[in-house]
Amino acid sequence: MESSTYYVCLLSILYSAIIYRLLTLLNSSFQPRCHDYESSALLQFKESFTIDNTIYDGCYPKVESWKLVKGERGDCCSWDGVQCDEEANHVISLNLAKSCLYGSINSNNTLFRLVHLHSLNLACNHFNFSQIPSQIGRLSRLTHLNLSFSSLSGQIPQQIFNLSRLISLDLSRYYHGLKLHNPSFKDLVQHLTNLKVLHLSFMNISSKVPELLANFSSLESLRLSDCVLQGEFPVGIFQLPNLKILDLSYNPDLKGYLPPFQLKSALKSLILSGSNFVGELPSSFGNLACLEELDIYGCNFTGKIPYSLSNLDKLVYLDLSFNYFSFHSPSISSFSWIGNLTKITTLGLADFNLTGEIPSWLMNLTQLSVLNLRHNQLTGPIPSWLMNLTQLSSVNLGFNQPTVLSHLALPN
């Protein structure tokens, strides 16, 4: 008797759950997924800009498809570039990158009514050199913010510190039009401690790199190219366990040296070109088994190039040019180990005073696209087999000894 009562109760519960689910589905089919105030805010945001197809190559005006049919409630969640959550139907993501938007973003822009946004991407538009409004601080749920390459200017507002949930921040490509002075770079790092991605390239920072960044154990990508950085770079940042991309290029007043690299480093891209890094390359370079890009063009490294670089078989980009290395032998044949790095597409060995003829080990680099051997002491003819490198599009042999073959017709 008890058993039958139990099964009756169980069936009753299951039946109620099924009925509830059916009613929920029926109700949702008649209710638009979009909140009225959010669709209105999006439409007003659209109207605050003009569409200019010349702003960015290949831009596509997503907002042109945003419309409401007169007399009907629309579903903005289905609009191009808009994403809503499945439970509360709030707009949580807005991706309008390369959307041909032209005009200023003002503090009263209806964008800042979308307070449930988790992700905002307005990259590659033209905001008419307006400043980032302080109202950005209202979007405190943001985890991803990308305003790169969008013609903004002026000082970063302090209200950006309200975005303490940010995991990814990209404010790059402003050619010093954007500034991070007051508040400073240090202030930014102190408030946004959850960052995994921080891209500020071409921003006018004009300060030291905060030591605190060396404690960001979740940091995966740090791009600070051409930021007028000063002082000594915190060496601990190189040893962050999850760091995959580090770009410090074209900061001539940024000093630093490379520490020993640990086994199982996640580093894939190390770009230091045009910055004032000194000292020797560590013999532990071979521990960077994931490294695909190494660019130290125009630094001030000295000593010998460690043979452990030959272990980096994932390298696609290798440029060691214009440093102060010393060699047992100045012959280019001493670099034959590079011939085993068959994934390389870009190779730079300029200003090494290397002697000998163009080496046959280059034939192994079948993916090679760019070759820079200028400012050496190479002699002899340009070999005909160079034409067999079908991906080759750029060869620089300037400032070498006169060659037998004066004209080189590249495959590409």
PENOR-V940925 format. One record per pair of residues at least 24 apart in sequence whose C-alpha atoms are under 10 Angstrom apart, sorted by the first residue. I is the first residue (numbers start at 0). J is the second residue. Records with the same first field share a line. If there is no record, write none. Layout:
I = J  J
This chain:
30 = 72  73  74
31 = 71  72  73  74  75  76  88
32 = 72  73  74  75  76  77  83  84  85  86  87  88  89  90
33 = 72  73  74  75  76  77  83  84  87  88  89  90
34 = 72  73  74  75  76  87  88  89  90
35 = 72  73  74  75
36 = 109  112  113
37 = 75  76  89  90  109  110  112  113  114  115
38 = 65  66  67  72  73  74  75  76  78  89  90  113
39 = 67  75  109  112
40 = 108  109  110  111  112  113
41 = 65  66  75  78  81  90  93  108  109  110  112  113
42 = 66  67  75  109  110
43 = 108  109  110
44 = 104  108  109  110  111
45 = 100  109  110
47 = 100  101  102  103  104  105  108  109
48 = 99  100  101  102  103  104  125  126
49 = 99  100  101  102
50 = 98  99  100  101  102  124  125
51 = 98  99  100  101  102  124  125
52 = 97  98  99  100  101
53 = 99  101
54 = 97  98  99  100  101  123  124  125  149
55 = 97  98  99  100  123  124  125  148  149
56 = 97  99  123
57 = 97  98  99
58 = 95  96  97  98  99  100  123  124
59 = 95  96  97  98  99  100
60 = 95  96  97  98  99  100
61 = 94  95  96  97  98  99  100
62 = 95  98  99  100
63 = 98
80 = 120
81 = 119
82 = 116  118
83 = 115  116
84 = 115  116
89 = 113  114  115  116
90 = 114  115  116  117  118
91 = 115  116  117  118  119  140  141
92 = 116  117  118  119  120  141  143
93 = 117  118  119  120  121
94 = 118  119  120  121  122  145
95 = 119  120  121  122  123  124
96 = 120  121  122  123  124  145  146  147  148  149
97 = 121  122  123  124  125  148  149
98 = 122  123  124  125
99 = 123  124  125
100 = 124  125  126  127  149
101 = 125  126  127  149  150
102 = 126  127  128  129  150
103 = 127  128  129  130  131  150  151
104 = 128  129  130  131  132  151
105 = 129  130  131  132  133  134
106 = 130  131  132  133  134  135
107 = 132  134
108 = 132  134
110 = 134  135  138
111 = 135  136  137  138
112 = 137  138
113 = 137  138
114 = 138  139  140  141
115 = 139  140  141
116 = 140  141  142  143  144
117 = 141  142  143  144  164  165
118 = 142  143  144  145  165  167
119 = 143  144  145  146
120 = 144  145  146  147  169
121 = 145  146  147  148  149
122 = 146  147  148  149  150  169  170  171  172
123 = 147  148  149  150  172
124 = 148  149  150  151
125 = 149  150  151
126 = 150  151  152
127 = 151  152
128 = 152  153  173  176  177
129 = 153
130 = 154  155  156  176  177
131 = 155  156  158  159  177
132 = 156  157  158  159
133 = 157  158  159
134 = 158  159
135 = 159  160  161  162
136 = 160  161  162  163
137 = 161  162
138 = 162
139 = 163  164  165
140 = 164  165
141 = 165  166  167  168
142 = 166  167  168  193  194
143 = 167  168  169  194  196
144 = 168  169  170
145 = 169  170  171  198
146 = 170  171  172  173
147 = 171  172  173  198  199  200
148 = 172  173  174  201
149 = 173
150 = 174  176  177
151 = 176  177
152 = 176  177  178  202
153 = 177  178  179  203
154 = 178  179  180  181  182  183  203
155 = 179  180  181  182  183  187
156 = 181  182
157 = 181  182  183  186  187
158 = 182
159 = 187  190  191
160 = 186  187  188  189  190  191
161 = 190  191
162 = 190  191
163 = 187  189  190  191  192  193  194
164 = 190  191  192  193  194
165 = 190  191  192  193  194  195  196  197
166 = 191  192  193  194  195  196  197  217  218
167 = 191  193  194  195  196  197  198  218  219  220
168 = 194  195  196  197  198  199
169 = 196  197  198  199  200  221  222
170 = 197  198  199  200  201  202
171 = 197  198  199  200  201  202  222  223  224  226
172 = 198  199  200  201  202  224  225
173 = 199  200  201  202  203
174 = 200  201  202  203  225  226
175 = 200  201  202  203  204  205  225  226  227
176 = 201  202  203
177 = 201  202  203  204
178 = 202  203  204  205  226
179 = 203  204  205  206  226
180 = 204  205  206
183 = 207  209
184 = 208  209
185 = 209  210  211  212
188 = 212  215
192 = 216  217  218
193 = 217  218
194 = 218  219  220  221
195 = 219  220  221  241  242
196 = 220  221  222  242  244
197 = 221  222  223
198 = 222  223  224  245  246
199 = 223  224  225  226
200 = 224  225  226  227  246  247  248  249
201 = 225  226  227  249
202 = 226  227  228
203 = 227  228
204 = 228  229
205 = 229  230  250  252
206 = 230  252  253
207 = 231  232  233  252  253
208 = 232  233  253
209 = 233
210 = 234  235  236
211 = 235  236
212 = 236  239
213 = 237  238  239
214 = 239
215 = 239  240  241  242
216 = 240  241  242
217 = 241  242
218 = 242  243  244
219 = 243  244  245  265  266
220 = 244  245  246  266  267  268
221 = 245  246  247
222 = 246  247  248  270
223 = 247  248  249  250  270
224 = 248  249  250  270  271  272  273  274
225 = 249  250  251  273  274
226 = 250  251  253
227 = 251  252  253
228 = 252  253  254  274
229 = 253  254  275
230 = 254  255
231 = 255  256  275  276
232 = 256  257  275  276
234 = 258  259
237 = 261  264  266  269
238 = 264  265  266
239 = 264  265  266
240 = 264  265  266
241 = 265  266
242 = 266  267  268
243 = 267  268  269  289  290
244 = 268  269  270  290  292
245 = 269  270  271
246 = 270  271  272  294
247 = 271  272  273  274  275
248 = 272  273  274  275  294  295  296  297  298
249 = 273  274  275  296  297  298
250 = 274  275  276
251 = 275  276  297  298
252 = 276
254 = 298  299
255 = 299
256 = 280  281  299  300
257 = 281  284  300
258 = 282  283  284
259 = 283  284  286
260 = 284  285  286  287
261 = 285  286  287
262 = 286  287  288
263 = 287  288  289
264 = 288  289  290
265 = 289  290
266 = 290  291  292
267 = 291  292  293  313  314
268 = 292  293  294  314  315  316
269 = 293  294  295
270 = 294  295  296  318
271 = 295  296  297  298
272 = 296  297  298  299  318  319  320  321
273 = 297  298  299  321
274 = 298  299
275 = 299  300
276 = 300  301  322
277 = 301  302  322  323
278 = 302  323  324
279 = 303  304  305  323  324
280 = 304  305  308  324
281 = 305  307  308
282 = 306  307  308
283 = 307  308
284 = 308  309  310  311
285 = 309  310  311  312
286 = 310  311
287 = 311  313
288 = 312  313  314
289 = 313  314
290 = 314  315  316
291 = 315  316  317  342  343
292 = 316  317  318  343  345
293 = 317  318  319  346
294 = 318  319  320  346  347
295 = 319  320  321  322  347
296 = 320  321  322  347  348  349
297 = 321  322  323  349  350
298 = 322  323
299 = 323  324
300 = 324  325
301 = 325
302 = 326
303 = 327
304 = 334
306 = 334  336
307 = 336
308 = 336  337  340
309 = 334  335  336  337  338  339  340
310 = 336  337  339  340
311 = 337  339  340
312 = 337  339  340  341  342  343
313 = 340  341  342  343
314 = 340  341  342  343  344  345
315 = 340  341  342  343  344  345  346  366  367
316 = 342  343  344  345  346  347  367  369
317 = 343  344  345  346  347  348
318 = 345  346  347  348  349  370  371
319 = 346  347  348  349  350  351
320 = 346  347  348  349  350  351  371  372  373  374
321 = 347  348  349  350  351  374
322 = 348  349  350  351
323 = 350  351
324 = 350  351
325 = 351
326 = 351  353
328 = 353  354
329 = 353  354  355  375  376
330 = 354  355  356  358  376  377
331 = 355  356  357  358  372  375  376  377
332 = 356  357  358  359  360
333 = 358
334 = 358  360
335 = 359  360  361
336 = 360
337 = 361  363  364
338 = 362  363  364  365
339 = 363  364
340 = 364
341 = 365  366  367
342 = 366  367
343 = 367  368  369
344 = 368  369  370  390  391
345 = 369  370  371  391  393
346 = 370  371  372  394
347 = 371  372  373  395
348 = 372  373  374  375
349 = 373  374  375  395  396  397  398
350 = 374  375  376  398  399
351 = 375  376
352 = 376  377  399
353 = 377  378  399
354 = 378  399  400
355 = 379
356 = 380  381  382  400  402
357 = 381  382  385  396
358 = 382
359 = 384  385
361 = 385  388
362 = 386  387  388
363 = 388
364 = 388  390  391
365 = 389  390  391
366 = 390  391
367 = 391  392  393
368 = 392  393  394  411
369 = 393  394  395
370 = 394  395  396
371 = 395  396  397
372 = 396  397  398  399
373 = 397  398  399
374 = 398  399  400
375 = 399  400
376 = 400  401
377 = 401  402
378 = 402  403
379 = 403  404
380 = 404  405
381 = 405  406  407
382 = 407
383 = 407
385 = 409  410
386 = 410  411
